[in-house]
Amino acid sequence: RNRNRTILRMSKYRLVLLRHGEGAWNKENRFCSWVDQKLSEEGVKEARDCGRLLKEQGYKFDLVFTSLLSRSIHTAWLVLEAMGQEWVPVVKSWRLNERHYGALIGLNRAEMALQHGEQKVKQWRRSYNISPPLIDESHPYYTEIYNDRRYATCDVPKENLPRAESLKEVLDRLLPYWNSTVVPEIQKGKTILISGHGNSCRAILKHLEGVSDEDIASVTLPTGVPVQLELDENLKPVKPRQLLGDQAKIQAAIKKVEDQGKAKQAT
């Protein structure tokens, strides 16, 4: 009887995290960040394949959270369409946006490595608490980002939105939303999908799993691959996170992301 009680307690909640499907700039190995890139043809396929996989596995979502960026929203739409669950509510917040890469936005990672050294670029990309240089009004994408009316809908004034972020700062701006809005829905027993970004999903994993500042650098999430988390009543994982799908394909996708991150040669 005690064992049964433990099993019931351990499998209380289930959450799925998803890094959006591939975007055009993912393929070009450029820092996309808050520029509103659309999904590539491959990204659309990844999202649909993800939806079919989740349907096969019997998922029935009650609520979906996305960022304000189109690639995150479009991925959620395609997943729900492939599942036949288009009616499921989708809630959007800037607090789930990708990390703000500041002055690096739009640059190719390989070009950055040539200009600043691969070690410096790796620090900016993968360290927990080092921020890249701030974006300013001279940046070619500054106006496109900050004049976009979606950012007039945020719960902070536009002038208080970030100009660059470390992963720690992503978690800092995400946690209030997580605690006030996402957690209560999970605690109601709802099955939640978060269609986010590489760094917003990594920040959530760091928080839930207690990943160290050093070890979070090695956490890699490929595009379009759902991550299943099983949580206890305290929202602590009861087993290791599981990347769903064909494991050989997942490992190949992870290697592709890691190879892109190395940025050894200019393209």
N, C-alpha and C positions, 0 to 999 in steps of 0.2 A: 504493500500500500504506500509506504514512504517513497519507494522508487517511482511509482506512478505519479505521485504528487510532484516529485522532482522533475520528471519529464514534462508535465503540464506547465510547470513554472518556467522551465528552461526554454520552451518553444512558444513563449507568449506572443511575441511580435515578429513580423517579417518585413524587411525594408529592402527595396531595390534601388541601387545607385547606378546611373548610366551616364557615361561621357558621351556627348552628342556624336553623331556620325561625322565622318571626315568632311572638312571644309576645304575650299580651294587653297587657302593659305597653309593649312596643315600639309598638303601635298608639296607646296613650295618651301616648306620649312621656315615660314616667316612667323614672327610674333604677331598673333592676331588680336588677342586680348579683347578690348572693348570695341574694336571696329566690327561693324555688323555684317560679317561675311555669311553668305548662304552656304548650304550644303553642296558639296560636289556630287557628281553622278554616283560616285562610289559611296559617298556619305548617305545618299538617299537609299541605296541598296542595303547598306549596313543597318539603317534604321528599320527598314521593312523586314530584313532577316531577323533582327532582334525581336520585333513584334511577333513574328511567326514562332520563334523559339519560345517566347514567354507564353504564347497561347498553347503550344504543345505541352508546356510544363504545367498548365492549368492555372496560371495566374489570373486573378480577377481584381483589378485595381479599383479602389474607391476614390482615389484622389491623386493628382499629379502636380508636382511643383517644378517650375522651370525658372530660368533667369529671364531677363528682358531681351536677350539676344536671339536673333531669328534662328540660328543654327540649333539652339537648345529647344526652342518652341517647335520648330519644324520637325525635329527628331521625335518629340513627344507626340505630335499629331500623327506621324507616320507609324509609330509603334502602336498607338491606340487603333488606328485604322486597320492595321494588319491583324490586330486582336479582335476586331469587331466590337470595340469598346469606345467608339468615338464620343459617346455621351458623357464619359467620365470627366468631371470638372478639372480644369487646368488653372492653377494659381501661379502668377508670375511675380517675381521680385528681383530688383537689382542686387539684392544681397546674395543671390546665387550666381551672379555674373562670374565670368572668368577673372582670374587675377589681373590687375591693372599693371601692365608692363612699362608704363611711363614712356620715356623717350625711346625705348627699344621697339615700340609698336611699329609694325610694317617692315622691320628690318629682317633680312635673312640671317639665320643663326650662324651660317658659315662665314658670311661677311663680318658679322660681329666678332667671331673668333679671330679673324685676320686683324681686325682693328684693335681689339682689346685683349686678345689672348684667350685661349680656350678655357683656361682656369677661371678667369674673371667671369666669362659668360656662364660657365657651369655654376659658379657661386650665385649669380643673379637668378638663374633658372631653378636651381635645386636646393639651395640653402633655405633654412626655415625662416630666418629673421633678417636677411639682407635684402634691402629694396634696391631696384634699379634706379637710374637717374629719373627725376621728375619730368613729366611732359609739360611743355609750356606753349604759349600762344603761337610760337614760331613753328611748331611741329606741323607737318602736312596733314595730320589727321585730328588735330586738336578741335577745329571748328566742327568737323563732321560728328565728333563724339559729343561735345558739350552743347552744341546747338540742337541736338536731336530732342524732339519734344517728349520722348519716352522718359527722359531724365527729369522732366518737370513733374512727373507723377510720383517721384520717390518720397520716402518718409524723412528725408533730410533735404535741406536747400541744395540747389545745384552746386553752389560754391563750396559746399562741404563734402562733395563727392571726392573720392581719391584721385590723386595725380600720379601715383605709383604705389605699388604694394609689394611687401614680402608675403610669403605664405602665412606667416603669423598674423599679418594685418587682414588677410582674407578671412581667416578664422575669427578674428576679433569683430569684423563687420557681419559675419554670417551667424555667429552664436546667438545674438539677441533674437534674430528671426527664427532660428532653429528652436530656441527655448519657448518663445511666445506663440509661435504659429504652427510649426511642424510637430513638435513633441506632443501637444495636446491631441492632435489628430491620430498619431500613432497610439497614444494611450487609450483612445476610444476603440481600439482594435481594428482600425482601418488599415488596409494594405496600400502602402504608399510607394509611388515611383518618383524619384527625383531625377529629372533629365537635366543634368548640369554640364560642367566643364571639367577638364582634367584637374585643375587646382581647387575648384570648389568641392569636387568629390573627394580629393585627397585631404582637404581640410576637415571634412566630415569624418572620414576614416580616422584621421589623427585624433579627433575628439572622442569618437566612440571606442576606438581600440586602444587608446593611450599610447600610440606610437611615439617613440622618442624623437626629439628634434633632429638627431643624427639619422635615424633609420627612415624617417619620412622621405629623405632624398632618394631612396631606392624603391619607393612605391610608384609603380608605373601602371597606368590604366589605358588600355588601347581604346580607340574610338569604337562606339557601337557594341561594346561587350557589356552586358548587364552584370552587376555585382550583387549577389544575394547576401544579406546579413540577417541572422537570426538573433533576436535580442531577448533578454530576460525582463522582468518587471521593472528593473532599474535602468533599462535601455543599455545594458552591457552585453557585448557579444557572448554567446554561449558556445560558439565554435568558430573556427577560422572563416573569414570571408570566402565566398565561392564565386569564381568567375564562371558564368554559365555558358555552355556551348561546347563545341569540339575543342578539346584541350590542345591538340597539335596546332590548330589554327590560332588559338589564343596565344600560345607561346610564340608563334611566328609574328603575330601582331605586336606583342610586347617587344620583341627583338627589333622590329621595324621602328617603333617609337624610340627605343633606346639608341639605335643607330642614328636616327635623325638628330637626337639630342647631342651627340658627340660633335657634330658640325666640324669635321676635320678638314674638309676641303670646301673652297668657295664653289658655288654652282653658277 
